[in-house]
């Protein structure tokens, strides 16, 4: 898959919308449980576990946040056409 970064990478531990992005590249340097949630409604949308040194692309609603139980690196991306 080819992705296109659209802003700078940030370190995330607490809930963060990652620049209100719909697509987020997530890198976990350690085993991490990643949570996607609607902070305004105080509702967890979903969680998943990332093994150390892995990358996933998360699609979410732009106002939903991402957090990890360990620090994760997040970059807003878009699909390259």
C-alpha positions as CSV (number, residue, x, y, z in Angstrom):
1,X,0.0,0.0,0.0
2,X,1.2,3.5,-0.8
3,X,0.3,6.2,1.7
4,X,0.7,9.9,1.6
5,X,1.7,11.7,4.9
6,X,-0.3,14.9,5.3
7,X,1.2,16.3,8.5
8,X,4.0,15.5,11.0
9,X,4.3,12.5,13.2
10,X,3.3,12.9,16.8
11,X,3.7,10.8,20.0
12,X,0.4,9.8,21.5
13,X,-0.5,8.2,24.8
14,X,-3.6,10.1,25.9
15,X,-6.7,10.6,23.7
16,X,-5.8,12.5,20.5
17,X,-7.6,13.1,17.2
18,X,-4.3,13.3,15.3
19,X,-5.0,16.5,13.6
20,X,-8.7,15.5,13.1
21,X,-7.5,12.9,10.5
22,X,-9.7,10.2,9.1
23,X,-6.7,7.9,8.3
24,X,-3.9,7.5,10.8
25,X,-0.7,5.5,10.4
26,X,0.1,4.0,13.9
27,X,3.6,2.7,14.9
28,X,4.0,0.8,18.1
29,X,7.5,0.3,19.4
30,X,6.3,-1.9,22.3
31,X,3.3,-4.2,22.7
32,X,0.3,-1.8,22.9
33,X,-3.4,-1.8,23.3
34,X,-4.8,0.9,20.9
35,X,-8.1,2.5,21.7
36,X,-10.4,4.4,19.3
37,X,-13.1,6.4,21.1
38,X,-15.6,9.1,20.9
39,X,-14.4,11.3,23.7
40,X,-17.5,13.6,23.6
41,X,-19.9,10.7,24.1
42,X,-17.4,8.9,26.4
43,X,-17.8,5.8,24.3
44,X,-15.1,3.3,23.2
45,X,-15.5,2.5,19.5
46,X,-13.0,-0.3,19.6
47,X,-9.6,-1.6,20.7
48,X,-6.9,-3.7,19.2
49,X,-3.5,-5.0,20.2
50,X,-0.4,-4.1,18.3
51,X,2.8,-6.2,18.8
52,X,6.0,-4.3,19.1
53,X,7.6,-2.8,16.0
54,X,4.4,-3.0,13.9
55,X,2.5,-0.5,11.8
56,X,-1.3,-0.3,11.2
57,X,-3.5,2.1,9.3
58,X,-6.6,3.1,11.3
59,X,-9.6,4.6,9.6
60,X,-11.8,6.6,12.0
61,X,-14.2,9.5,12.1
62,X,-12.2,12.7,12.3
63,X,-13.5,13.7,15.7
64,X,-12.7,10.3,17.2
65,X,-9.5,9.9,19.2
66,X,-6.7,7.4,19.3
67,X,-4.7,6.4,22.4
68,X,-2.4,3.7,23.5
69,X,-1.5,2.1,26.8
70,X,2.2,2.8,25.7
71,X,3.3,5.7,23.6
72,X,2.5,5.2,19.9
73,X,3.7,7.3,17.0
74,X,0.8,8.6,14.8
75,X,0.9,10.3,11.4
76,X,-2.2,11.5,9.5
77,X,-2.2,10.0,6.0
78,X,-4.2,9.7,2.9
79,X,-4.4,7.1,0.2
80,X,-2.2,8.0,-2.7
81,X,-4.0,8.0,-6.0
